[in-house]
Amino acid sequence: MVVGKVTLEYPVAVSVELLWKVAFSGDVSIFTKACVGMIDDVEVDGDGGPGSVTTMKLNPAVGDAKVFKTRLLSRDAAARVVESEMVVEGSELSVQFKSQVSEVKVVPADESASVVHMTVEYERVDGALLPPEDEARIGQGYLGLIKKVEEYLVAHPTEFA
């Protein structure tokens, strides 16, 4: 069994509290609003806690991907850490991946900025590692959501404060 790992660090021009509230607190309505043009709809199957499955329907302008489905493993609001796994069974991803687990930690950079630390671990069906360009694509997919939220919050700084 070979497990691949993608790690990223991304500075965000938004406070840790505001970024957490909008992107990671589990409030689907504000997350969807901040991702307008990228995510058309978000549905949560469950109570929003661990085990809940979130289905994001992506806007056609995003590219080939149409649906992004994850299962929440844990959310620690005090430590600002979220861990989730991609739901691969029954999806196009099941041909390539056995599993894909992400962990996101948001830390303060200063009063009005933060840093997102992300780790994605994956296991492929064929047991091989992804080529570096495909690993980069995975990271950029996750970061695309963070960048979209950041853009919205910078343009609308008081909307969710």
N, C-alpha and C positions, 0 to 999 in steps of 0.2 A: 504494500500500500504506500503510495507516494502522495504526500499532501503538499500542494503548492500554497504559497503565501504571497499576498500582495500587501504592502504597507505604504501608507500615504500620510502626509501631514499637509494641512491646508490652512493658511491664515485667513481669517474672516473679519471683515470690518464691521462687526456687530458684537455687542456684549454677549458673554456666555449665557446670561439669564434669558435674553431675548431670543437668541438662536435656539436654546434648549426648548423654550416655550413653544416656538413656532414649528420647529422641525422634529423634535423628539419627545415631546410630552405626551403624545397620543391624541391630541386634539385634531381630529381629521379636518374639521371645517376651516381652521386657520391655516393648516398645512396646505390644503387644496387651494385656498385663495392665494397663498404666497407662491404657489407653483403654477399659476394660471398660464396657459399656453404650452405647458409641458405635461401636466397631468390633468386629464379631463374629469376623472372621477376616482374616488377612493371608497372602498367598502371594507368594513371590518367584521369578520365573523368571530364572535366572542365578545368578552367584556372589555377588551383593550389591554388586558394584562397578559402575562406569560401564557403561551399556547394559542393566543388569538392569531388569526390569519388575516393579513391585510392584502387586498388586491388593488393595485393601482393601474388604472387604464390610462395609457399614455396617449398623448396627442399625436396624430399622424405626422406632424411636422418634426417629431423627435427622431424618426427613422424607422427601421424595420421592426423594432420591438413594439409590441402592442399592449402587453400585460406584464406586470412585475408583481409577483406574489411572494410574500415573506411570512414567516411564523416568528412571533416574538418569543425569544428565549428568556430575556431578562431586561428590566429597565430599572436603573438605580438613579433616581433623581438627585440624591445628595452627592453622589460621585460623578454625575452627569455621564453615565455609561449606558449604552444600549447594545444588546446582543440579539441578533436575529439570524434565521437561516432562510435561504432561498427555498421555496417549495418547488422542487424539481419534478416530483412524480406527476405524471399526466401532462407535462408541459414539453415544449420543444427542447428544453434544457436537459431532459432526462436521457436524451441520446448521447450527450457529452459528459454530464456531471452526475456523480453519485451524491455529492453534497457541496454546499457553498455556505459558509457561516461568516457573518461580518460582525465586527465589534467597532463601535464608534464611541470615542471619548472626546468630550468638549472641555477644554481648559481655558481659563482666562489668560489673555496676553496683557491686557490692561483693562481699565474701566469700560472702554468702548470697543474692545476687540477681543477675539478669541482665536483659538487654534483647534482644528478638528484633527484628531489622530484616528486613522482608520486602518483596520487590519481585516483582510478577507482571506480566509483559508478555504481551499477547495480540494476536492478529490474527483478525479475524472474516472469515467467508466473504463477507459483503456489503461488506467494506471500511470499514464505519462503526465509530465508537466506541460502546461500551456507554453507556447512560444512567448517571448518577452512582449511582443506587440499585442498579443491577446490578453496577457496579464494587465498591460497598460490600459487596454480598452475596458476591462472590468473596473479598474480603479476610476477611470474617467466617467464611467456610467454612474457610479455612486456619487462621485464629486459633482456631477452635473446637477443633481438634486440640491446639494449644499449651495452651489453657486447660484442656482435659481432663487433659493430662499434668501441668500445674501443680497442679490440684486433687488429683490422686492423690498426687503427691510431697509436697505440704504435709501431707496426711492420713497419709502413710506415710513419714516423713523418713529412716528408716534402711534401708528395704527394699532399695534398690539402691545404697546408699552404698559 
